[in-house]
Amino acid sequence: MARRDWQDAGFTLLEMLVALAVFSLAALALIRLQGVTIRTAADLDRKVMAQIVARNLMVEWQTDPRPTPVGKDDGIVDNGGQRWRWTRAVTRLDDSRLVRVDLQVAGNGGGSPAVLTFVRAAAP
């Protein structure tokens, strides 16, 4: 029988500890990445819903026969089971027949608000 060298017998305790440490660091990085992904997905979901609310408000104001008053205004609207805060800034354009409407919609959960700008007919 051939004599086996001690290095051929398997891994040493030190090698196992180093491998376990490397694996632990990789696992922790993956767990942190998953947390960031979940937070990003939740923020994206809120932002998409805020954009839907902003578009609904835009359509409502675009189809309203009454002119949109120049100046700033804000309010709250319920949509999708949530309350949304909106702010509207209406400014006159160089063409006196048109106004620019800047709309910002944000939910109660924070996150980045949805911003929408559109043009509509001004008051005569």
SULKAZI-V475241 format. One line per field, one symbol per residue. psi: psi as a letter, one per 40 degrees, with the letter a starting at -180 (. if undefined). A space follows every 10 residues. Layout:
psi->???
This chain:
psi->iihhiddeea iidddddddd dddddddddd dddddddddd dddddddddd dddddddddd ddehdiihih aiiiahihhf eihhhihhhh iiidheeiih hhhhhiidea ahihhhhihi iii.
